[in-house]
Amino acid sequence: MKNNYLYILALLLTTLVVNSCKKSDPVPSFHYEYFGMEEGRYVIYDVVDITHDADLAQHDTVYYQIKTQWGQPYVDNIGRDAREFNRYRRNTPSDPWQQLDVWTGIIVDRRAELIEENQRVVKLVFAPTSQKIWNANAYNTFDELESFYDDIHKDKTIGGTFFDSTVVVDHIDEQNFIDDIRIYEVYAKGIGMVKSFYKKNNYQGTLEVDKGKELYYTYNSSGVE
């Protein structure tokens, strides 16, 4: 009996030692890095801005650059930790930057949000999966914008730069005899948005665009200042 007792005790001690030596379960990664909220992190984009208006016989194309930069952290009016999101514009790379506005960025309840001109937009929902579907305009006055992920954690080359981990946020893909609408964004881990594709044209049954807007942001460079 005594030997059995000692055997059971030794077995229990061995089990405790083995379990204590096991590695703890890994902490789940939500991949918040796709929002790129590091203070001082900036991204410069080459922008193509096209406006169509057949009534005015105008199909204007403008080229310029936009720079975004994460600024100082602060506590918003409902006690959440947020960060300034500064936006600048210049017409050519030789021009000085002119500040356009200061937006607000925040990650809350596994959502990445930007407050753009007092309108809160849900840019990303973490962690990125093919099952995630959300209304990007759930917290503003705009029409519903159903969003979902595509090409999750895939490498891409954008603006001549290779990114080893990106996600595509798809919004609208609609083409018919009247409308040609395509809206999506690409985010790179550790950087933030590296491409934005916005095309919303109306044809009114003709081959020429009647009215419309096209706005394309393409990654140029980034860093921390």
N, C-alpha and C positions, 0 to 999 in steps of 0.2 A: 504493500500500500504506500509505504513511504517513497519507494522508488517511483511509483506512478505519479505521486504528488510532485516529486522533483522534476519528472519528465514534463508534466503539464506546465509547471512554472517556467521551465527553460523554454518551452515552446511559445508561451505567451510573451516572454521577454524578447525572444528572437523576432516575433511578429511586430512588437512595438519598435524594435530597432530598425527593422526593414522599412516599416511604414514611415518612420521619422526621417529616413534617408531618402525617401522618394521626393522628387522635385514637386513643388507646389504647382497647382494647375495654372496654365498661362493666363495672363490677364487678357481679356478679349480686346482686339483693336477695332475701333470704330472708324479709323482712317480720317480723323478730323484734319489731317495735314492737307487734304485736297482744298480746303478753304484758304490756306496760306496766311493765317492771321498773325504772323510774327511781326512784332513792332519794327517799323522801318522797312519792311518788305515792300518793294515796288515792282510793278510790271509796266512795261511800255508796249503799246500796241500800235500797229499801222492800221489806220481806219479808212475804209471806203464808204462814203455816205452818198446814196443815190436817191433822188426824189423824182417821181414821175407825176406829171399833171398834163394830160392831153388838152384840156380846156385852155391852158395857157401856153400850149406848144412847148412845154418844158420837160426835159429829161436831164436834169443837172447832176453832175458827179463832182464830189468834193473829196480831196485827200488831205488827211491831217494825222496827227498822232495824239493819243491819249495816254496819260500816265496815271496809274492808281497807286496809292501808298497807304499802308496801315499806320495810323498815328497813335496818339496817346490812349491808354485805357481810361475808362471812367465808369461810374455807376449811373445807369439810366434812371428815368423818373419812377420806375417801379422796382428799383433796387437790384437790377440785374447787371452783371459785369459785361460791359460792351467795349467797343473800340472805334475810334474815329477812322473813317475811310475817305481819304482825300483824293480828289480827282483834278487833273490838270490837262490843259490842251496847248498844243502848238501847231502851227501850220506846216513848218518844215523843221528838220532836225537842227538847223542852225538858229532857230528862233528860241527865245526864252520861254519857259513854261508860264502859263497864266492859269491861276487856280479857278476852276469852275464852281466847285461846291464841296461840301463836307457831308458825306453820308455816314451811316452808322452800321457797323457789323456786329453780329453776336452769334454765339452758338448756345442754344438753349433747348433742353428736352430732345437732344440729338438732332436738332435742326440748325442749319446754317442760314441766317437771315441777313438781308441787306435792307436798310430803310432808305429808299430812294425817293427823294422829293416828298418826304412824309408818307410814302407808301411802302409798307413792309412786304417784301418778297421772299419766299422760301426758296433759296437757291439749291440747297442740298439737304438730303435726309440720310442720316448715318445709321448703321454702316451701309455702304452701297451694295445693293443686291438687285437681281433681276425681278424680285417680287415687290420692290418698293414702288408705289404709285402715290403721288400727292398732287394737291392743287397749289401751284406756286403762288396764286393770288388769294389764298384762303384768308389772309389777314388784311386785305386792302379792298378798294372799291372797283377794281378792274374785273373784267369777265373771267370766269373760271379758266385756268390754264393747266390742263392735266400734264404731269411730268413723270418721267420714268428714266431708268438707267439703261444704257447700252454700252457695249465694249468696256466692260468693267475691268480695271487694273491692266489695261492693254498698253503696249508701247506705241507711240505715234511720233512722227516728225511733223512739226508745225512751224511755219516761218523759217525753215531751214535748221531748226533746233530739234534734237532728239530728246524725247521724254520717255523714261522707262516705265512709268505707271500713270495712266490717265483713265478718266471716266467721261463718258458722254452723257449729258442730261438732255434728253429728247423732249420737245414740247409739241410741235405740230409738223405734220407732213401731209399736205393736202394739195392735190393738183387736179383741176378740171377745166372746163371751157370758160369758166368765169374767174376762178381764183387760182393763184399760184402762191402757196404759203408754205414756208419752210423755216422753222425756228429750232435751233439747238445750241448748246454750249459744250465746251470741252474744258475739263479741269485737270491739272497736273499736280501730282503729290509734291508738297513742299513749296509750290509756286502759287497756286490759285487758278483762276480762269486763264486759259491760253488761247482760246478761240471762241468767238461768238458769231453765229450765222443767223441773220434776221432778214427774211424776204417776205413781203406781204404785198402782192400785186393783184390788181383787178383788171380784167380784160374787157368786160362788157360785150362779150361775143365777138370781138375783133382779134386780129393777130398782134395788134399794138397795145402796149400797156396803157390803160386809161388813167388810172391813179394808182400810186403805190409808193412803197418805201423799202429800200434795201440798206442795211447797215451791217458791215462786216468788220469785226475786230480780229486781227491776226497778231500773234505773239511776235515781238521784236527782240526784247531783252528784259532782264530782271536782275535784281540784286537786293542788298540791304544797305540803307543809308542811316 
